[in-house]
Amino acid sequence: MLRASAPRIRRAQEGTIGSRATVSSELQRRSAAASSATIEKLPNPDSVGECEDVAFQDSWSVPLFQVVTTEEADDMTLHDDVLRFMQKRVANACVGASALRGSTEGTLEAVRAFFRDLNLQAFSGLSSSEFEQRHAATVAGLRRSLSKKGLSAEYGRCAKAVNLFLRDAACHHHLRGAFHLDRIEPLLHIPVDEKVAYELRRLSAARSLPRWTGVKALTAEDYRKFQHRAAELATERQTCRVFLDDEFWSRPKSERPQTRALKDRRQAARRVSP
């Protein structure tokens, strides 16, 4: 029986990734070398007697594929084009249709386009006051951009979208490193919506926070009150206020606030019941 040993392509622990052309030429070279390899007589464990086995080991002893180490990856500087594609991906994924529910048709795509072109370098290494100014300018810029196109540009929706994008960008490994977004992580705002407002009100003194009337009707003044309370809770829990959103939305649906329409229907049902 004629049997050829399957060559083992080992991955090196250090080095750089080879190009596809290099790998192809290396495969051809080694295949040619293997075709003229010497034949050794090796015992066949599956049957009595001996079988012929092609000796590929010498031909394939040099690693073909190499990968970078963790230390080398951390020191790697990505090209600007690569970072732009990463930012585009984050911009397209961070704001979903449910986040801007009820907005004018075309608003979602316009918001994503705004974030695709946003200068993240402007957020690098800001102080607390500088970040607040930059955040306010970004929300105002998004509102102007949407207004010019005749799209929904309410303060609450725009602020929520900005917070979603900055959070996801700061949590993206390469964008975080390239633009030093780890420095502003403690300053990021929590995306304020019905669920977040409900939880903040539940965890606060009675009537200390504004009554929730919807993200569309949220004013800048009420928004700042919610952010201030979120910052207090984050300090108590030794976390960043932007990450309170994960905690609030991880609660079971039974603990989430009922919509006003649902409450009205249940109250009406109780009034007509005998």
C-alpha positions as CSV (number, residue, x, y, z in Angstrom):
1,M,0.0,0.0,0.0
2,L,1.3,3.5,-1.0
3,R,0.7,6.1,1.7
4,A,1.9,9.7,1.7
5,S,2.3,11.5,5.0
6,A,0.3,14.7,5.4
7,P,2.7,17.6,6.0
8,R,2.3,19.6,9.1
9,I,2.3,23.4,8.6
10,R,3.3,24.8,11.9
11,R,2.4,28.3,13.1
12,A,5.3,30.2,14.5
13,Q,5.0,32.1,17.8
14,E,6.6,35.2,16.5
15,G,6.9,37.1,13.2
16,T,4.5,38.8,10.7
17,I,1.7,37.4,8.6
18,G,2.9,36.4,5.1
19,S,1.1,37.7,2.0
20,R,-1.1,35.4,-0.1
21,A,1.4,35.6,-3.0
22,T,4.2,34.6,-0.7
23,V,2.3,31.7,0.7
24,S,1.4,30.5,-2.8
25,S,5.0,30.6,-4.1
26,E,6.2,28.8,-1.0
27,L,3.6,26.1,-1.5
28,Q,4.7,25.6,-5.1
29,R,8.4,25.4,-4.1
30,R,7.8,22.9,-1.4
31,S,5.5,20.8,-3.6
32,A,8.3,20.6,-6.2
33,A,10.8,19.6,-3.5
34,A,8.4,17.0,-2.2
35,S,8.0,15.4,-5.7
36,S,11.6,14.5,-5.7
37,A,11.8,13.4,-2.1
38,T,13.4,10.1,-1.2
39,I,11.2,7.1,-0.4
40,E,11.6,5.5,3.0
41,K,10.4,2.1,4.1
42,L,8.2,2.5,7.1
43,P,6.1,0.0,9.0
44,N,2.4,0.1,8.3
45,P,0.5,-0.1,11.6
46,D,-2.8,-1.0,9.8
47,S,-1.5,-4.2,8.1
48,V,1.2,-6.8,8.1
49,G,4.4,-5.8,6.3
50,E,5.8,-2.5,5.2
51,C,4.5,0.4,3.3
52,E,6.3,3.1,1.4
53,D,6.0,6.6,3.0
54,V,7.2,9.8,1.3
55,A,9.6,11.7,3.6
56,F,8.2,15.2,3.6
57,Q,9.5,16.2,6.9
58,D,12.7,18.0,5.7
59,S,10.8,19.8,3.0
60,W,8.2,21.2,5.5
61,S,10.4,21.9,8.4
62,V,10.4,25.6,7.9
63,P,7.3,27.4,9.2
64,L,5.1,28.6,6.4
65,F,2.6,30.7,8.3
66,Q,3.6,33.2,11.0
67,V,1.5,35.3,13.3
68,V,2.2,38.4,15.4
69,T,2.5,38.2,19.1
70,T,0.3,40.1,21.5
71,E,3.1,42.5,22.3
72,E,3.7,43.2,18.6
73,A,0.0,43.8,18.0
74,D,-0.2,46.3,20.8
75,D,2.7,48.3,19.2
76,M,1.2,48.1,15.7
77,T,0.2,51.4,14.1
78,L,-2.8,51.0,11.9
79,H,-3.1,52.9,8.6
80,D,-5.6,55.8,8.6
81,D,-7.7,54.1,6.0
82,V,-8.1,51.0,8.2
83,L,-9.2,53.2,11.2
84,R,-11.7,54.9,8.9
85,F,-13.2,51.6,8.0
86,M,-13.4,50.6,11.6
87,Q,-15.1,53.9,12.5
88,K,-17.6,53.4,9.6
89,R,-18.4,49.9,11.0
90,V,-19.0,51.3,14.5
91,A,-21.1,54.2,13.1
92,N,-23.3,51.8,11.2
93,A,-23.9,49.5,14.1
94,C,-24.1,51.7,17.2
95,V,-27.5,53.3,16.4
96,G,-30.3,50.9,15.5
97,A,-33.7,51.6,14.2
98,S,-35.2,51.2,17.7
99,A,-33.0,53.9,19.1
100,L,-34.6,56.5,16.8
101,R,-38.0,55.0,16.7
102,G,-40.6,57.5,15.4
103,S,-38.1,59.7,13.6
104,T,-38.5,60.9,10.1
105,E,-37.6,58.5,7.3
106,G,-34.0,58.9,6.4
107,T,-32.9,60.2,9.8
108,L,-31.2,56.9,10.8
109,E,-28.9,56.9,7.7
110,A,-28.1,60.6,8.1
111,V,-27.1,60.1,11.7
112,R,-24.8,57.2,10.8
113,A,-23.3,59.3,8.0
114,F,-22.6,62.0,10.5
115,F,-20.7,59.6,12.8
116,R,-18.8,58.1,9.9
117,D,-17.2,61.5,9.3
118,L,-16.9,62.6,12.9
119,N,-13.4,63.6,14.0
120,L,-12.6,61.3,16.9
121,Q,-9.2,63.0,17.4
122,A,-11.1,66.0,18.7
123,F,-12.1,63.9,21.8
124,S,-8.6,62.8,22.6
125,G,-7.4,63.6,26.1
126,L,-10.0,66.1,27.1
127,S,-10.6,67.4,30.6
128,S,-14.1,67.2,32.1
129,S,-15.0,70.7,31.1
130,E,-13.5,70.3,27.7
131,F,-15.4,67.1,27.1
132,E,-18.7,68.7,28.1
133,Q,-18.1,71.5,25.6
134,R,-17.1,69.1,22.8
135,H,-20.1,66.9,23.6
136,A,-22.5,69.9,23.4
137,A,-20.9,71.0,20.1
138,T,-21.3,67.5,18.6
139,V,-25.0,67.3,19.6
140,A,-25.5,70.8,18.1
141,G,-23.7,69.8,15.0
142,L,-25.8,66.7,14.5
143,R,-29.0,68.7,15.0
144,R,-27.9,71.3,12.4
145,S,-27.0,68.5,9.9
146,L,-30.4,66.8,10.3
147,S,-32.3,70.1,10.2
148,K,-30.8,71.1,6.9
149,K,-32.1,67.9,5.5
150,G,-35.6,68.3,7.0
151,L,-35.1,65.3,9.3
152,S,-35.9,64.7,12.9
153,A,-33.5,66.8,15.0
154,E,-34.9,66.8,18.6
155,Y,-32.3,67.3,21.3
156,G,-33.1,64.1,23.2
157,R,-32.7,61.9,20.1
158,C,-29.5,63.5,18.9
159,A,-27.9,63.4,22.4
160,K,-28.8,59.7,22.7
161,A,-27.3,58.9,19.3
162,V,-24.1,60.8,20.2
163,N,-23.8,58.9,23.4
164,L,-24.3,55.5,21.7
165,F,-21.6,56.2,19.2
166,L,-19.0,57.5,21.6
167,R,-19.6,54.6,23.9
168,D,-19.1,52.0,21.2
169,A,-16.1,53.9,19.8
170,A,-14.4,54.0,23.2
171,C,-15.1,50.3,23.6
172,H,-13.5,49.4,20.2
173,H,-10.0,48.2,20.8
174,H,-8.3,50.0,17.9
175,L,-10.3,53.2,17.9
176,R,-9.8,53.4,21.7
177,G,-6.0,53.1,21.3
178,A,-5.6,55.3,18.2
179,F,-7.6,58.2,19.6
180,H,-6.9,57.7,23.4
181,L,-10.6,57.3,24.1
182,D,-9.8,55.5,27.3
183,R,-9.1,58.9,28.9
184,I,-12.6,60.2,28.3
185,E,-14.4,56.9,29.2
186,P,-15.2,58.2,32.8
187,L,-16.7,61.3,31.2
188,L,-19.0,59.6,28.7
189,H,-22.8,60.3,29.1
190,I,-25.3,57.5,29.5
191,P,-27.8,57.3,26.6
192,V,-31.1,58.6,28.2
193,D,-34.3,56.8,27.1
194,E,-37.4,55.6,28.8
195,K,-35.8,52.7,30.6
196,V,-32.8,54.7,31.8
197,A,-35.0,57.5,33.0
198,Y,-37.2,55.1,34.8
199,E,-34.3,53.4,36.6
200,L,-32.7,56.8,37.6
201,R,-36.0,58.0,39.0
202,R,-36.5,54.7,40.8
203,L,-33.1,55.0,42.4
204,S,-33.5,58.7,43.4
205,A,-35.5,60.7,45.9
206,A,-39.1,61.3,45.0
207,R,-39.6,64.2,42.6
208,S,-35.9,64.9,42.4
209,L,-35.8,64.1,38.7
210,P,-38.1,65.4,35.9
211,R,-41.1,63.4,34.9
212,W,-40.4,61.4,31.7
213,T,-42.4,62.5,28.7
214,G,-40.4,60.8,26.0
215,V,-37.0,61.2,24.3
216,K,-38.6,63.4,21.7
217,A,-39.7,65.9,24.3
218,L,-36.5,65.7,26.4
219,T,-34.9,69.2,26.9
220,A,-31.3,70.0,27.5
221,E,-32.0,71.1,31.0
222,D,-33.8,67.8,32.0
223,Y,-31.1,65.9,30.2
224,R,-28.4,67.4,32.4
225,K,-30.3,66.5,35.5
226,F,-30.5,62.8,34.4
227,Q,-26.7,62.9,33.6
228,H,-25.9,64.4,37.0
229,R,-27.8,61.7,38.9
230,A,-26.2,59.0,36.7
231,A,-22.8,60.3,37.6
232,E,-23.7,60.2,41.3
233,L,-24.8,56.6,41.1
234,A,-21.7,55.6,39.1
235,T,-19.5,57.1,41.7
236,E,-21.3,55.1,44.4
237,R,-20.9,51.9,42.4
238,Q,-17.3,52.6,41.3
239,T,-18.1,52.4,37.6
240,C,-18.6,54.8,34.7
241,R,-22.1,56.3,34.2
242,V,-22.2,55.2,30.6
243,F,-22.0,51.5,31.7
244,L,-25.1,51.9,33.9
245,D,-27.0,51.5,30.7
246,D,-25.9,47.8,30.6
247,E,-27.2,47.2,34.1
248,F,-30.5,49.0,33.6
249,W,-31.3,47.1,30.4
250,S,-30.2,43.7,31.8
251,R,-33.2,43.7,34.2
252,P,-36.1,41.4,33.3
253,K,-38.9,42.8,31.2
254,S,-41.3,42.5,34.1
255,E,-39.3,45.2,35.9
256,R,-39.2,47.6,32.9
257,P,-41.5,50.6,32.8
258,Q,-44.9,50.3,31.1
259,T,-45.6,52.6,28.3
260,R,-48.2,55.3,28.9
261,A,-50.6,53.8,26.3
262,L,-50.5,50.4,28.2
263,K,-51.1,52.1,31.5
264,D,-54.1,54.1,30.1
265,R,-55.6,50.9,28.7
266,R,-55.3,49.1,32.0
267,Q,-56.7,52.0,33.9
268,A,-59.7,52.2,31.5
269,A,-60.3,48.5,31.9
270,R,-60.4,48.8,35.7
271,R,-62.8,51.7,35.5
272,V,-65.3,49.8,33.3
273,S,-65.0,46.5,35.2
274,P,-67.8,45.7,37.7
